[in-house]
Amino acid sequence: RGFVMGVFPVCVGFFFGLVQSAAAADFSNWAVLLVAGDNHAHSGAHSMVFDNARRDLAKSLAAIGFNPNNMLHFSVDQPDAQPTSPAGIANGLWDLSNRAPGGCLIYFTSHGTPEGIVTNAGQMGAPRFANIVHTACGSKPSVIVMSACFSGIFVPALAGPNRMVFTAARPDRTSFGCGESDHYTFFDTCFLQALPASGDFVGLAQTTTACVAQREKQEQVDYPSEPQLSVGPSIATSLRWR
């Protein structure tokens, strides 16, 4: 449930065979964009839940071959990152993708609405964010993770032949774990837990999806978030790190 090949369907068994047989990709020249879009819990109180994920993702991604010098951080109020804004993200990703042209990895964690993802005091819709990604990353191999409520709205706009898009929820569902006492969201927790034991991004997405479903079952969630995945047919050989 929640595993969707999306806009570019391929035979699942054949696709996983391609991923498993592909040589490990060189991620050292990829541009990495890590965005914490907000600094509040769902109650409105100040929270580090998104920045916690942003910082720890940088460490985990470096451990599998991404270059910390090619990572760009955005945060609402933390001094180790640039201020989160659509214009700043657009300019920063453009510059970074030209400096590190191998591919793009984007992880955006924030609150979400049926119209978009929260970026500080406002929000950014799927068309605007897709335009930023298309302009900066074009046809380069790209892995885009949108961790927010209703983030499935981004799949149609971001999907492409050389793209993997993974979202924390269906277009019509919330995700969970943005309380004042949470260190990470449910989705970010599962992603970070799955990453060290995974060898490719599709397997990582599968494990994360199963973990989220289990956590939501434990919490007796009435309407599971059902993370969504779209994998383009041209990206299989670019998704593996071991």
Secondary structure in CASP SS format (residue, H / E / C, confidence):
PFRMAT SS
TARGET T0000
AUTHOR 0000-0000-0000
METHOD secondary structure of the structure
MODEL  1
R C 1.00
G C 1.00
F C 1.00
V C 1.00
M C 1.00
G C 1.00
V C 1.00
F C 1.00
P C 1.00
V C 1.00
C C 1.00
V H 1.00
G H 1.00
F H 1.00
F H 1.00
F H 1.00
G H 1.00
L H 1.00
V H 1.00
Q H 1.00
S H 1.00
A C 1.00
A C 1.00
A C 1.00
A C 1.00
D C 1.00
F C 1.00
S C 1.00
N C 1.00
W E 1.00
A E 1.00
V E 1.00
L E 1.00
L E 1.00
V E 1.00
A E 1.00
G C 1.00
D C 1.00
N C 1.00
H E 1.00
A C 1.00
H C 1.00
S C 1.00
G C 1.00
A C 1.00
H E 1.00
S C 1.00
M C 1.00
V H 1.00
F H 1.00
D H 1.00
N H 1.00
A H 1.00
R H 1.00
R H 1.00
D H 1.00
L H 1.00
A H 1.00
K H 1.00
S H 1.00
L H 1.00
A H 1.00
A H 1.00
I C 1.00
G C 1.00
F C 1.00
N C 1.00
P H 1.00
N H 1.00
N H 1.00
M E 1.00
L E 1.00
H E 1.00
F E 1.00
S E 1.00
V C 1.00
D C 1.00
Q C 1.00
P C 1.00
D C 1.00
A C 1.00
Q E 1.00
P E 1.00
T C 1.00
S C 1.00
P H 1.00
A H 1.00
G H 1.00
I H 1.00
A H 1.00
N H 1.00
G H 1.00
L H 1.00
W H 1.00
D H 1.00
L H 1.00
S H 1.00
N H 1.00
R H 1.00
A C 1.00
P C 1.00
G C 1.00
G E 1.00
C E 1.00
L E 1.00
I E 1.00
Y E 1.00
F E 1.00
T E 1.00
S C 1.00
H C 1.00
G E 1.00
T E 1.00
P C 1.00
E C 1.00
G E 1.00
I E 1.00
V E 1.00
T E 1.00
N C 1.00
A C 1.00
G E 1.00
Q E 1.00
M E 1.00
G C 1.00
A H 1.00
P H 1.00
R H 1.00
F H 1.00
A H 1.00
N H 1.00
I H 1.00
V H 1.00
H H 1.00
T H 1.00
A H 1.00
C H 1.00
G C 1.00
S C 1.00
K C 1.00
P C 1.00
S E 1.00
V E 1.00
I E 1.00
V E 1.00
M E 1.00
S E 1.00
A C 1.00
C C 1.00
F C 1.00
S H 1.00
G H 1.00
I H 1.00
F H 1.00
V H 1.00
P H 1.00
A H 1.00
L H 1.00
A C 1.00
G C 1.00
P C 1.00
N C 1.00
R E 1.00
M E 1.00
V E 1.00
F E 1.00
T E 1.00
A C 1.00
A C 1.00
R C 1.00
P C 1.00
D C 1.00
R C 1.00
T C 1.00
S C 1.00
F C 1.00
G C 1.00
C C 1.00
G C 1.00
E C 1.00
S C 1.00
D C 1.00
H C 1.00
Y C 1.00
T C 1.00
F H 1.00
F H 1.00
D H 1.00
T H 1.00
C H 1.00
F H 1.00
L H 1.00
Q H 1.00
A H 1.00
L H 1.00
P H 1.00
A H 1.00
S C 1.00
G C 1.00
D E 1.00
F H 1.00
V H 1.00
G H 1.00
L H 1.00
A H 1.00
Q H 1.00
T H 1.00
T H 1.00
T H 1.00
A H 1.00
C H 1.00
V H 1.00
A H 1.00
Q H 1.00
R H 1.00
E H 1.00
K H 1.00
Q H 1.00
E C 1.00
Q C 1.00
V C 1.00
D C 1.00
Y C 1.00
P C 1.00
S C 1.00
E C 1.00
P C 1.00
Q E 1.00
L E 1.00
S E 1.00
V E 1.00
G C 1.00
P C 1.00
S C 1.00
I C 1.00
A H 1.00
T H 1.00
S H 1.00
L C 1.00
R E 1.00
W C 1.00
R C 1.00
END
